[in-house]
Amino acid sequence: MITPTALQRLARRAVLARLKNHAPLIALVPKDNIDPTGTPAWPIVLVEAPRGTPIRGGCASGVDASFDVHAFAGPVGSSKTGYTHASEIGAEIETALAPNNITLEDGSHCKLSFSDMRMLKDADPDHWHWFAQLNCRVLKAVA
């Protein structure tokens, strides 16, 4: 039996794969800066702080999981403000995850939705932080 924590991990892995393979997002954020190791230069995209509530039922089990998705960006030369850059990255994250149904590696079904999208000014001049909560309902059929 696969646990809710394992389903949450599979959902995060699928979300990151979708983001890393979305060409318009990669045009704004280098692929290595999506869930990077270490501390790369901005722009950066993070999928963090997983939370989950197990779902147990007669016909299905799973997890209601959520993740905080962050995009940090600054200005691009003299052509794009930090606000515009962070906002464009956020929009591409939303677009990449808009086909809101994913089949996970184990065959479970994951439905995605966003809530609580925000933009915050960072401490550095003209640097911004877009973030949202990504909600994932993962269901696995019970045999």
C-alpha positions in Angstrom: 0.0 0.0 0.0 1.3 3.4 -0.9 1.2 6.0 1.9 -0.1 9.5 1.7 3.4 10.8 2.2 4.6 8.8 -0.8 1.8 10.1 -3.0 2.7 13.6 -1.9 6.3 13.0 -3.0 5.1 11.6 -6.3 2.9 14.6 -6.9 5.8 17.0 -6.2 8.1 15.1 -8.6 5.4 15.3 -11.3 4.9 19.0 -10.8 8.6 19.7 -11.0 8.9 17.6 -14.2 6.0 19.6 -15.8 7.7 22.9 -14.8 11.1 21.8 -16.1 9.7 20.8 -19.4 7.6 23.9 -20.1 9.6 25.8 -22.7 8.1 29.3 -22.1 9.0 29.0 -18.4 12.5 27.8 -19.3 12.9 30.9 -21.5 12.4 33.0 -18.3 14.1 30.8 -15.7 17.0 28.4 -16.5 16.0 24.8 -15.9 18.7 24.3 -13.3 17.1 27.2 -11.3 13.8 25.3 -10.9 14.2 23.5 -7.6 17.9 24.2 -7.5 20.5 22.8 -5.2 22.6 25.5 -3.5 21.9 29.1 -4.0 21.8 30.1 -7.7 21.4 33.7 -9.0 17.9 34.8 -9.6 15.5 34.0 -11.2 14.6 31.0 -9.1 11.5 28.8 -8.8 10.9 26.7 -5.7 8.2 24.1 -4.8 8.4 23.8 -1.0 6.6 23.2 2.3 4.5 20.2 1.5 1.5 19.7 3.6 -0.9 16.8 3.4 -4.1 15.3 4.8 -4.8 11.6 4.1 -8.0 10.6 2.2 -9.5 7.3 3.2 -12.6 6.0 1.6 -14.3 2.8 0.4 -13.5 3.3 -3.3 -10.4 5.4 -3.2 -7.6 6.6 -0.9 -5.0 9.3 -1.3 -3.9 12.6 0.0 -5.0 16.3 -0.2 -1.5 17.8 -0.6 -0.4 21.4 -1.0 2.9 23.1 -1.8 4.1 26.6 -1.7 5.4 27.6 -5.2 7.7 30.6 -5.3 9.3 32.6 -8.1 12.0 35.2 -7.3 13.1 37.6 -10.0 14.7 40.9 -10.6 14.9 43.3 -13.5 16.2 42.1 -16.9 18.5 44.8 -18.2 16.7 48.1 -18.9 13.8 46.3 -20.7 11.9 44.6 -18.0 11.2 45.5 -14.4 11.5 43.0 -11.6 7.8 43.1 -11.0 7.1 42.3 -14.7 9.7 39.5 -14.7 8.3 37.9 -11.5 4.8 38.3 -12.8 5.6 36.7 -16.2 7.3 33.7 -14.4 4.2 33.3 -12.2 1.9 33.3 -15.2 4.0 30.6 -16.9 4.0 28.5 -13.8 0.2 28.7 -13.9 0.1 27.9 -17.6 2.5 25.0 -17.2 0.2 23.4 -14.6 -3.1 24.4 -16.2 -3.6 21.0 -17.8 -4.7 20.3 -14.2 -4.8 16.5 -14.3 -1.6 14.5 -14.0 -1.2 10.7 -13.9 1.6 10.0 -11.4 4.3 7.3 -11.7 2.3 4.8 -9.7 -0.9 5.4 -11.8 -2.6 7.6 -9.2 -4.5 10.6 -10.5 -3.6 14.1 -9.3 -5.8 17.2 -9.8 -4.1 20.5 -9.5 -5.5 23.9 -8.5 -3.9 27.2 -7.4 -5.0 29.4 -4.6 -3.6 32.5 -2.8 -1.4 33.9 -5.5 0.6 37.0 -4.4 3.3 39.4 -5.4 5.7 40.8 -2.8 8.5 43.3 -3.2 11.8 41.9 -2.0 14.4 43.8 0.1 16.6 44.4 -2.9 15.7 47.3 -5.3 13.3 46.1 -8.0 13.3 42.5 -7.0 10.0 40.7 -6.6 8.6 37.4 -5.2 5.5 35.7 -6.8 4.1 32.9 -4.8 1.0 30.7 -4.6 -0.4 27.7 -3.0 -0.6 24.7 -5.3 -3.3 22.2 -4.2 -3.1 18.6 -5.3 -5.8 16.0 -4.7 -4.2 12.7 -5.3 -6.5 9.6 -5.5 -5.5 6.0 -5.9 -8.2 3.4 -6.6 -8.7 0.8 -3.9 -8.7 -2.7 -5.3 
